[in-house]
Amino acid sequence: MRQVTALLAGLALLTLAGCGSMNPYPQHVYSKPPSERAQSGTLDPKTRPYTVLGRTYYPLQTPRGYDEVGLASWYGRDFHGKKTANGQIYNMYGVSAAHKTLPLGSRVRVTNLENERSVVLVINDRGPFVNQRILDLSYGAAKKLGTVDRGVAKVRVTALDMDPGPAPERISVAAVKRYQVRVGAFAVRDNAERVHRRLVGAGYPGASIAMVSRDGQVLHIVVAGSFADRDQAERVLEALKREFPTSYIIS
C-alpha cells in the first residue's frame, strides 16, 4: 500500500511540475499575464499592452537583458510623416526601429549578421506583425546596415538601456534669441536636400533641414543657418535673395 501511495504521490508531483513549466507568457513575448498586469496597475505608455490583428501584446517592463537573433525588415515611404507608437513623427531617413515588446524608448544595438555592420538606435514604434520577423528598421537604419536591397536580413538585437531623451538646455534668456534665414519649405524631401546641398556648397555650413507637420502634411524646412546677430542674418538674406527670392528671416 505504501508503495502505491508513494507512486501516486510521485505522479502528483510530476504533474504539478509539468503544469508549472507550461508558461503561456514566455519572457521574450510577454512580461506578465493580463491578470497580473491588471493587479499591478502598470499604465506607463512605454509598456502599455496593445492589440493588433486580434492578438494582444504585453511589452517587457525593462529592456535589461534582452538579446535576440532573428529577421529584420524595413519600412519607409508609406509611413513617412505619420505618427509612431510613441507619438513622434516617423522619419524614414532617420535611424529608428519598431519592435513588438521592447519598451518604447529602448536603446538597442542592431548587428547585421551577414556583413557585421551595426547601428545603435531607439525603439519608437510597434511591429513588425509578420511571422519570423523581430524588428522593423527605418529606411535610414536599413541603409546603414546594408539591408535595403535585400529587404530582410538576419540580425542580432541587443538592448543597451533606455533613451533618456534630449537633455534640458541650461541657457540664459539673452541667448535664446536667434535669427534664421529660411530659404524654402518642400513637401518632397529630395527637393529640400537638393537646396541644402547647394547652400553648403555655396559656403553655408550651418544650413539644415527640419521636418514639421502641418494640417496632416509633412514639410521639410530649409534654413541657411542660425545667427545670434540680426545684421548678420540680414547680410545672408541679401546674398541669397537673387537665387532664392522668397527667402526671409525668422526669429
N, C-alpha and C positions, 0 to 999 in steps of 0.2 A: 504493500500500500504506500509506504514512504517513497519507494522508487517511482510509483505512478504519480504521487503528489509532486515529487521533485521534478519529474518530466514535464508535468503540466505547468509548474511554476517557471521552468526554463523556457517553455514555449511562450508563456505570457510575457517574459522579459524580452525575448527576441521580437515578439510582435510590437511591444512598446518601443523598442529601439528602432525597428523598421519604420514605424509611424513618425518617430522623431526625426528621422533622416529625410523624410519626404517634405522638403521645404518648397512650397509653391511660389515663393518670392525670392529667387536667387539674388545674391548681393549685387551682381552686375546689372540687373534689370530693375529691381525694386529695393527700396531702402527699408520699408515696413509694410506689413499688410494693412489694408484700408482701416480695419477696426482699431489697430494700434495707433495709426496716424490720427484718427479721429479723436482718440483719447488724449494724444499729446498736444493737440491744438496747434500744430505747426501751420502757420499761414505765410511764411516767408515766400514772396513771389519767385525767388530763385529756385525754390524746391517744391513749388506747388504742384500737386497732381493734375494731370490733364488727360483728356480722352481724344483719340484720333482713330477714325475708321472702326469705331466700336471697341477699341482697346484702351484701357486706362493705364497710364504710366505713372510710376511713383519715383520721382527723382531722388538720387542719393542726397543725404544731408550734408556731405562734405566730399570734395574730390580726393581727399587724402588716401593714398594707396592705390588709386585707380591706374591700371596698366593693362592694356588690351591690344591684341593684334586682330586685324580684320580688314574689310574692304572699305575704301573711301571713294565717294563720288564727288561731284562738284555742281553747284548751281549758280546761274548767272542772270542774264538779261530779263527773264520772265519775272524775277523777284526784285530787280534793281529799283531802288527808291521806295520800296514798301517796308512796312514795319516788321521788325524781327520780334521774337518772343519776349525780349526784354525791353521792347519799346523803342529801340534805336532804329534809325533808317538804314536799311541794308544797302551797303555799298559794295557792289560786286568786285570793284578794283581794290578794295581793302583786303586785310588779312584777318579772317574770322572763320567760324565754323558752326555747324548745327550738330547737336548730339541729343539723343533721346533722354538720357537720365543723369548726365553730369549737371551739377548746379549751374544755372546761368551765371556767367562771370568767372567760371573756372578758367584758369590759365593752364594750357597744356602744350607739350612738345609733340609735334606730329612728325614722324620719320617715314619717308618713302623707302620701304624695304627693298625696292627694286633698283634704286640708284643711290641710296644712303643720304639723300638730301633731307634736311629737316627744317622746320619752322616752328616758332613759338607763337601761339595765337590765343584768343579768348573765345570761349563758347558764348554766343549771344542769341542762338536760335534753336529750335527743336526740329529733329529729323535725323537721318532720312528714314522714312517709313517704308522701306523696301527690304525684303529679306536679304540676309547675309551682309548688309552694309551697316557699319557702325558710325560713320562720320560723313557729313556733307560739307565740303570745303567751299569757301568763296572762290570765285574765279581767280582773284589775286593770290590766294594761298595755293591753289592748284598750280598756278603758273610758277610759283617759287619752288614747288615740289616736283615740277616736270610731269604733271599728270593730266594736263588739259587735253592733249591729243588723244590719249588712251581713254579718258573718261572715268575709268575705275582703276584703282591701284591698291596693292596690299600695303597697309601702313601699320605703324605702332603708335598708339596714343598713350602718352604718359602724363598724368596730372602733376602739376608743379605746385600751384597754390591758387588762391582766389585773387582776381584782379582788384587792386584797391581803388581803381578809378583815378581820374585826374586829381592831383594834389591841389588843395586850395591855394590860390595865389596870395602872397603876402606883399602887397604893393601899396604905395601911398596914393592918396586921392589925386595928387598932382600928376602922377604917372599914368593915370587912366586915359587921359585924352590922347587919342591917336587919330591920324588922318590917313585915309586910304584913297588911292586913285582907282576907282572902279572902271574897268575897260569894257566889260560886257557880261551879259547873262545868257547862257546857252542851255537849251533843252537836251542837245546831243553832246555827250561827253567828248567825243573825238574833236568837235569844233573848239571846245574850251581848251583842250590840250594843245591844239594847233596854235591858238593865240598865245597860250602860256609859253610854248617853245620860242615863238617869235620875240616875246618880251625878254626872256632870259638871254636869247642870242643878241638882243639889242642893248644889253648891259643893265638889265633889271633883275638881279639875282634874287631879290625879295619877292618876286611875283609868285602868286599862289592861286589855287583853285579851292573854293569852298562849296559844299553842297547844301542847298536849302530846299525845303518842301513848302510849296505854296498852293493852297486850294487843290491838293492832291497831285500836283505836278512837281517833279524834281528839277531844279535849276542848278547849273554849275556857274558860280560867280567867279570871274577872273579879275584879280586886282594886280596892279603893277608893283605894289609894295605898301608898307605901312610906315608912316612918318610921324615923329613927335612934333615936328615944326610945320606949321601951315604954309609958310613961304616955300619950303622945300617941296611940299606936295603940289603947290601951285606951279612950280617950275617943271615938275614931272608931267603935270597935266598939259601944260603948254607944249612940251616936247612931243606929246603923244596925240595931240588934237588932230594933226593932219592925217595920220593913219587911222586913228580911232576917234572920229568926230563926236561920238555920243558919250565919250568918257566924262566922268565928273568925280568930284571929291565927296567922300562920305566920312563922317566922324562919329 
